[in-house]
Amino acid sequence: MSLDDAQRAKFNGLKTASQRAIQYLNESCPKNDPATPTGRLETMERRLSAMLEAVRTVQPALDDFYAALTDEQKARLAAIEPSGDTAGSSTYRDRRDRSHQRRGRHFRLRLPLPL
């Protein structure tokens, strides 16, 4: 997608916000699950809080960038297929198993457009 200077600046702001969100997630979320059920629940709550804060960090920058696009650019952006392994007909168990395999890895935040 071809961006003008103002759009490029908004896009760079979106990338910066996304990087801050990723860093926050990596720093805020425990890497290992506690052994006790109450500890696991507390860990889950911390992860959810961190994810909400990451969304709050990225959302304004995404809104600014999207508002700067022309209708044609918005249509092209909407036509881009999401990437990753969550597309298709995977079952809850498949997604859960992949999630368990990724434990301990750093978070990656996927922007709604290719970088």
Secondary structure by P-SEA (a helix, b strand, c coil): ccccaaaaaaaaaaaaaaaaaaaaaaacccccccccaaaaaaaaaaaaaaaaaaaaacaaaaaaaaaaccaaaaaaaaaccccccccccccaaaaaaaaaaaccccbbbbccccc
